[in-house]
């Protein structure tokens, strides 16, 4: 039941109507949990068992942490995190791991073929698994109190607006919202539907209808590509993936708001970033902050020497790449971002104090350079293989060989270029404000 379907809007209308009926708050919450499960099961009924298993696992782990001594609490934490990772690993990485194990054995001279697995990957499992890990770590560190109400925890863990594609919720942010009665009052409902409309426009029109056909042509063309076709494909995919991810997040925030709940902002005009650390403060904010709090800082963060800090950054970003997909191209994408962050850290140490960098024209040029380099990294995110990624990157330098492939019409190249320029300028103008602030200033 994707957001851009008629059946979803029928579902949402029914959910809002029943949720706002004059019923006790507990009964309304129970209905919303039921609606969450119906929404999730609509994708595939077989997705429900792993979701419910994960939900119960983390709720019980939180309760055990509240009633155990120090030594046992640490053991419960380790077991809880391990069970979450095993569940995620089984569904998402079993095929990837067995295929790579078979490849390594073959390289060692041992004939072995990877066993065949028919594992149905539950949609959104990466998101709710991270929510569960975050919850039990926060309970262990006493950042939040244990949630004893299974109903409230189920509402937090299975909330249908964000369960498929985020934002990743923190327990301290969402669970307090479950305690007091909510109603989707007129302002929340109307502004929520505005955000849904904007999000679906980004997803359905800009990403799927305009950018996706250009990207598909470039990534299905024979190498080597003409240089402006290659650049058009690279920039078109930068726009497509932003409109896709951001559009869904914006729609999710709007759907939640129509029910009276707040979700955190997930994208803050990331293509206006000046540098790569700034980019990760703006891109997929719920994921980047989760990785910072539950992976980078526990690894040591920047508390050690420069070598240790660099290793922590690289480890975090490599795992961030693997989280996005079970493929080495995703790992390479994450590794590139980790390398960029390490290099940026060293450059800031030696030249970051110069006032030259603060001048607006220099900031603009640095922002444009950041956008171009990040766009090139998206090649590994989109490519089906390393050979395809390297073919496209090799096509980026200007060249006029007679055997080049020109897969795009001039109009398509123009659309990609103009859209990319408009996106970058819009992000730059909006980098220090929000859509809500702009809307408040409008008549």
Secondary structure, DSSP 8 states (H G I E B T S, - for coil): --TTSHHHHHHHHHHHHHHTSS--HHHHHHHHHHHHHHHHHHH-TTHHHHHHHHHHHHHHHHHHHHTS-HHHHHHHHHHHHHHHHHHHHHHHHHHHHHHHHHHHHHHTT-------------TTHHHHHHHHHHHHHHHHTTSS-----HHHHHHHHH-TTTTTT-----HHHHGGGGTS-----HHHHHHHHHHHHHHHIIIIIIIIIIIHHHHHHHHHS-SSB-HHHHHHHHHHHHHHHHHHHHHHHHHHHHHHHHTT-------S-GGG-SSHHHHHHHSSHHHHHHHIIIIIHHHTTTSS-HHHHHHHHHHHHHHHHHHH-SSHHHHHHHHHHHHHHHHHHHHHHHHTT-GGGGSHHHHHHHHHHHHHHHHHHHHHHH-SSHHHHHHHHHT-S----TT-B--S-HHHHHHHHHHHHHHHHHHHHHTTS-HHHHHHH--
